[in-house]
Amino acid sequence: MGERKLYVAIIGGSDATEEVCEIAEAVGRDVARAGAFLLCGGRSGVMEAACRGAKEAGGTTIGFLPNAERGTENDHVDIALPTGMGEMRNMLIVHAADVVIAVEGEFGTLSELAFALRIGKPVVGIDTWQLAKHGEVSDAIRVAQDAAEAVRLALDLA
């Protein structure tokens, strides 16, 4: 039996700038080139850009949709999984992943980060949330400067 493929979740805002989307697209490309599956929320912004990059590199993309039916996923999702759970699908995304990469993001991304860290999934971030507890900065989120470093770190941690 061959080596098991990794599942890498890409999380970030559904409303992202062009610059952030370029980073997410590069992350998606690198994930696919590494032979891993790309998981995400299946919608727009960072999710769509990461899926586009993965598809361009011949990868497989899986989107956990917030609604109860298919048809709202972005055009680059191969496998659309409707959850009917709204934002609570965030737990499914990170639970299904071996490792999580956050690209910037808003409060939905923050919830995914919290879920991932709570259940012990490794997390790598590019220009994303910083965490502190009792005034001390936490190193729970490994910081990467670019897409290549983020994917390299994520694969090492998975």
C-alpha positions in Angstrom: 0.0 0.0 0.0 1.4 3.4 -1.0 2.0 6.4 1.1 -1.3 8.2 2.2 -1.9 11.6 0.6 -2.1 14.5 3.0 -5.2 16.7 3.4 -4.3 20.4 3.6 -6.9 22.9 4.6 -6.6 26.5 3.3 -8.5 29.0 5.3 -9.0 32.8 4.8 -11.5 35.4 4.0 -14.2 35.2 1.4 -13.7 38.8 0.7 -9.9 39.1 0.0 -7.8 41.6 -1.9 -6.1 40.7 -5.2 -2.7 40.5 -3.4 -4.1 38.1 -0.8 -5.7 36.0 -3.5 -2.4 35.8 -5.4 -0.8 34.4 -2.2 -3.6 31.9 -1.8 -3.4 30.8 -5.4 0.3 30.1 -5.0 -0.4 28.1 -1.8 -3.0 26.1 -3.7 -0.5 25.4 -6.5 2.2 24.3 -4.1 -0.2 22.0 -2.2 -1.2 20.3 -5.4 2.4 20.0 -6.6 3.2 18.3 -3.3 0.5 15.7 -4.1 -1.8 16.7 -1.3 -5.6 17.2 -1.4 -6.8 20.8 -0.8 -9.7 21.4 1.6 -11.5 24.6 2.0 -14.9 26.3 2.6 -15.6 26.0 -1.2 -16.7 29.6 -1.7 -15.0 32.9 -2.8 -11.9 34.9 -1.9 -9.0 32.9 -0.5 -10.9 29.7 -0.9 -11.5 30.2 -4.6 -8.0 31.5 -5.3 -6.4 28.4 -3.5 -8.7 26.1 -5.5 -7.8 27.8 -8.8 -4.1 27.4 -8.0 -4.5 23.7 -7.1 -6.5 23.0 -10.2 -3.9 24.7 -12.4 -1.3 22.4 -10.9 -3.5 19.3 -11.4 -4.6 18.9 -7.8 -7.9 17.8 -6.2 -10.0 20.3 -4.3 -12.7 19.6 -1.7 -15.1 22.3 -0.6 -17.2 22.1 2.6 -20.2 24.3 1.8 -22.1 26.2 4.5 -25.5 25.5 2.8 -27.4 22.3 2.3 -27.1 22.0 -1.5 -24.5 21.9 -4.2 -24.3 24.7 -6.8 -22.8 27.5 -4.7 -19.3 26.3 -4.7 -16.6 28.1 -6.8 -15.8 26.8 -10.2 -12.6 25.2 -9.1 -14.0 22.8 -6.5 -13.9 19.1 -7.6 -15.8 17.7 -4.6 -18.5 19.8 -3.1 -19.8 18.7 0.3 -22.9 20.5 1.4 -23.2 20.6 5.2 -26.2 22.8 5.9 -24.2 23.9 9.0 -23.4 27.5 8.1 -20.3 28.7 9.8 -20.2 25.6 11.9 -18.8 23.8 8.9 -15.5 25.4 9.9 -15.0 22.6 12.4 -15.5 20.0 9.7 -12.9 21.6 7.5 -10.1 21.7 10.1 -11.1 18.3 11.5 -10.7 16.6 8.1 -7.3 18.2 7.6 -3.9 17.0 8.5 -2.6 20.5 8.7 -4.1 24.0 8.2 -2.7 27.0 6.3 -4.3 30.4 7.1 -3.9 33.2 4.5 -4.9 36.5 6.2 -8.6 36.1 7.1 -11.4 37.6 9.2 -13.4 36.3 12.1 -14.5 33.1 10.3 -10.8 32.3 9.9 -10.2 33.1 13.5 -12.8 30.4 14.5 -11.1 27.9 12.2 -7.8 28.7 13.8 -9.3 28.2 17.3 -10.9 24.9 16.3 -7.7 23.6 14.7 -5.5 24.5 17.7 -8.1 23.1 20.1 -8.1 19.7 18.5 -4.3 19.7 18.0 -4.0 20.3 14.3 -0.8 22.1 13.2 -1.4 25.6 11.8 0.8 27.8 9.6 -0.2 31.4 8.9 0.7 34.0 6.3 -0.2 37.5 7.5 -3.0 36.1 9.7 -4.2 36.4 13.3 -1.7 36.6 16.1 -2.6 35.0 19.4 -1.7 36.1 22.9 -2.6 34.7 26.3 -2.2 36.6 29.6 -0.3 39.2 27.5 2.2 36.7 26.2 2.3 36.1 22.5 1.6 32.5 21.6 3.7 30.6 19.0 0.8 28.2 18.3 0.5 29.5 14.7 3.7 29.0 12.8 4.4 32.1 10.8 5.4 31.9 7.1 6.5 34.8 4.9 5.3 33.4 1.6 3.4 30.5 0.0 6.4 28.3 -0.6 7.5 28.6 3.1 3.9 28.0 4.3 3.5 24.8 2.3 7.0 23.6 3.2 6.3 24.2 6.9 2.8 22.6 6.7 4.1 19.5 5.0 6.8 19.1 7.7 4.3 19.5 10.5 1.6 17.2 9.0 
